[in-house]
Amino acid sequence: MATELNPLAQQRRLRTRLRQARTHAGLTQRSVAEQLDWSTSKVIRIETGAVGVSTTDLRALLQLYGITEPDRVAELVEVAKAARRKAWWDEYRDSFNPKLVNFVASEAGASGIRHFQSLVVPGALQTADYARAVLQDFGSESELVERAVRMRLTRQEGIVAEGGPSAVFVLDESVLLRHVGGPGIMQAQIEHLQELDRLKHIAIKVRPFGAGVRDGMQVSFTIFDFDDGPEHVVYVNQPGEDVAVKNDADEVCHYIDLFAELDERASALSTFIGSRPQ
């Protein structure tokens, strides 16, 4: 999905600009709060994106930071308005965990995706039948299965579209050998992966059993790269737990290094499929 249409991307862009402006003005979060008669926590929540910022509050911040040029103020006001607009994933907030919906929003605004999967085909690459089988086998409530399938297919549209993010998916070999939904569904899913792998901006790779194991393979994780805001954000799928967000610099570097190691011993999907006995 285009960044300019992504409210989360606009929110990230705005809070980055505000932090930069405050730093350039030589102000701390505490001093901003004191001068505007706000609580320090309000400033922190605005800068971290925990809350939105109203046009009135935004203008007060810009005035304090010395940003008074009409064109620049108008641009940032428009960014703030765009950050509050509804996106397609908002219709799923009443059905799914907020962390999952935020993951989807981050995915839609990313310029790059690096994903390691150790159990099943990544959700955004699944066929409808494969997704339905996975969700049913994982015990999803029957009334939510079709909504979840629709959300995954919409995510896929954004990734495969022309101008979509540069994406590398590394799958453990077991992902392709584990039958989900029966032989026909599994075969159709593998053929679908082959089609996606032919797209110029998508690479699907397989880490074979022969590459062994290493610490970190126990979980699946995704690294999102952004053209604006924080350079990287990592989401980790921990068994039995919610999706965990990692944005601490040391943690992010750990997963970037881990992905590079897993990717180094992985084969292109076409090579792996071609080497399998018929």
C-alpha positions, -999 to 999 in steps of 0.1 A, spaced: 0 0 0 13 35 -8 28 53 22 7 84 16 -24 63 21 -12 47 53 -23 65 85 2 46 106 30 57 82 18 93 85 17 90 123 53 77 122 63 106 99 47 132 121 62 120 154 96 118 138 93 154 126 81 165 160 110 149 179 135 163 154 120 198 158 120 196 196 157 185 196 166 213 171 149 238 194 170 226 223 140 215 244 134 185 265 101 167 268 98 181 304 105 217 293 79 214 265 53 202 290 61 230 314 59 257 288 26 244 274 11 236 308 8 199 298 19 168 316 52 153 306 34 120 299 13 138 272 44 149 253 59 114 256 26 98 243 25 122 214 61 115 204 58 77 207 25 76 188 6 62 218 -20 90 212 -29 111 182 -23 149 182 -51 174 176 -46 203 152 -47 227 182 -20 209 201 1 205 170 0 242 163 10 249 199 40 226 195 51 241 162 49 276 176 70 266 206 96 249 183 98 280 162 81 265 131 60 294 118 64 292 80 28 289 67 37 262 41 55 240 66 28 244 92 1 235 67 21 205 55 24 191 91 -13 198 98 -22 178 67 1 150 79 -17 150 113 -51 148 96 -39 119 74 -27 101 105 -62 101 119 -80 88 88 -94 53 87 -75 25 68 -88 -8 55 -74 -27 85 -94 -6 109 -125 -27 101 -108 -57 118 -100 -40 151 -132 -53 167 -124 -89 157 -86 -93 162 -59 -86 187 -48 -49 184 -11 -60 181 -20 -81 151 -38 -52 135 -9 -29 142 14 -55 126 -8 -54 95 -6 -16 94 32 -17 98 34 -42 70 13 -20 47 36 10 53 69 -8 50 94 -3 22 111 -36 30 101 -69 46 123 -97 59 105 -126 73 116 -160 88 89 -187 93 95 -220 110 60 -235 111 36 -226 83 35 -205 51 35 -168 61 0 -154 64 5 -128 36 16 -155 11 -12 -180 18 -39 -191 -6 -75 -188 7 -78 -226 11 -45 -229 29 -53 -200 52 -87 -214 60 -72 -248 68 -45 -233 91 -70 -211 109 -94 -240 115 -66 -264 126 -53 -237 150 -88 -235 166 -99 -201 154 -135 -193 161 -156 -203 131 -172 -169 127 -138 -152 125 -122 -176 100 -135 -160 69 -127 -125 81 -92 -136 89 -89 -152 54 -101 -119 38 -76 -99 58 -47 -121 47 -57 -119 11 -59 -81 13 -24 -80 29 -12 -101 0 -26 -76 -25 -5 -49 -10 27 -69 -10 24 -83 -46 13 -50 -61 36 -31 -84 55 -7 -62 50 -30 -32 78 -35 -6 110 -53 -14 104 -86 5 125 -116 14 108 -147 30 130 -175 44 110 -206 52 123 -236 72 121 -267 50 94 -282 73 70 -255 62 68 -270 27 68 -306 39 41 -302 65 7 -310 49 -20 -285 57 -56 -291 45 -47 -321 24 -24 -328 -6 -44 -307 -31 -45 -276 -10 -8 -281 -2 2 -285 -39 -18 -254 -48 -1 -234 -21 34 -244 -33 25 -235 -68 12 -201 -55 45 -195 -38 63 -203 -70 42 -176 -88 49 -150 -61 86 -158 -62 87 -148 -99 78 -112 -90 109 -90 -91 105 -75 -57 98 -108 -38 122 -135 -30 111 -168 -13 139 -190 0 141 -223 19 165 -232 47 170 -269 43 172 -294 71 209 -299 61 217 -264 73 211 -275 109 195 -255 137 206 -225 157 192 -205 186 165 -181 174 148 -205 149 122 -214 176 102 -184 167 90 -167 135 98 -130 131 94 -101 107 117 -71 102 100 -41 87 121 -14 70 107 21 66 117 51 44 106 74 72 105 72 110 124 44 127 147 25 104 135 -9 115 108 -25 136 107 -62 145 77 -83 153 82 -117 169 56 -145 171 63 -162 204 45 -195 210 16 -191 234 20 -153 235 9 -122 216 30 -107 189 59 -89 206 72 -57 192 110 -51 193 122 -16 186 152 -13 210 183 -9 189 202 -38 204 172 -62 200 166 -50 164 203 -56 155 201 -91 170 172 -101 147 188 -84 117 220 -105 123 199 -136 129 180 -132 97 212 -127 77 226 -160 91 194 -179 83 192 -164 49 229 -172 41 222 -210 43 189 -208 25 183 -218 -11 161 -201 -37 126 -217 -38 130 -227 -74 163 -244 -66 148 -262 -36 118 -274 -56 139 -285 -85 162 -306 -62 133 -325 -46 127 -361 -58 96 -363 -81 
